[in-house]
Amino acid sequence: MEKISEYKCFGGRQLQYTHSSESLSCDMRFGIYLPPQAEIQNVPVLYWLSGLTCTDENFTQKAGAQRVAAELGIAIVMPDTSPRGEGVPDDENGAYDFGLGAGFYVNATEAPWSDHYRMYDYTVKELPELIEAEFPVTEMRAISGHSMGGHGAITIGLNNPDRYTSISAFSPICHPIDCPWGEKALGNYLGSDRTTWAKHDASELVRHAEKQLPLLVDQGLADNFLAEQLKPETLEAAAAESGYALTLRRQEGYDHSYFFIASFIEDHLRFHAKYLADK
């Protein structure tokens, strides 16, 4: 690892690193906030997955999460949203919703994406192993995210229920097998066989979940992607069908921006803190 930056923040430290990723075959960057408690003991970790076009810096600089994380004694890890660098392919038209900045937290199986776009393995295995080896953290993990990252948080959490205490999401892509963003990404990364897509669809996973993790979702009702791309009603219907104890909050007047995230991130951190303390 190579440290890029370090800032004192609410008694803790906001850090940024680069490292060589075996999963993604490129150099990757991540941010980590270590609360003041990490100076004297190992602390639990919240993994935050960002959305389309974002990097590790969006949440770090805009969410305002460090104050509450410092109070609660929770570290926050913020990975980038895709592989990057020389030789990493991008959408041929430079579209924002596929390729660089749009890894969708899956392991691509289709050329040319399969050589680098393995964000699922990176997020679930490689990055936590690095974090737990190099920083004063425990193996108690929660996961959260926004939009594409909300999709990633729910699908990764439900596919790995023994690795996480709890899941939350802001404005998640709830049914990617039936929305333009999801159909484009999953079709290109995973191929045309839609049966392989279901394990990366939050609604399908909630419908068939054998183990329930605490799940909190916030959705702004002024979100311009709400009807076409996000479809929280599909997640709600799946939870009703399976008896999954989903908490879905619809927030009047809020949009898809980080102003929305900053308004409710404290609720999410306190939600996760309860389960991180219980494990």
Buried (B, 14 or more C-beta within 10 A) or exposed (E): EEEEEEEEBBEBBBBBBBBEBEBBBBBBBBBBBBBBBBEEEBBBBBBBBBBBBBBBBBBBEBBBBBBBBBBBBBBBBBBBBBBBEEEBBBBEEEEEBBBBBBBBBBBBBEEEBEBBBBBBBBBBBBBBEBBBEEBBBBEBBBBBBBBBBBBBBBBBBBBBBEBBBBBBBBBBBBBBBBBEBBBBBBBBBBEEEBEBBBBBBBBBBBBBBEEBBBBBBBBBEEBEBBEEBBBBBBBBBBBEEBEBEBEBEBBEEBBBBBEBBBBBBBBBBEBBBEBBEEE
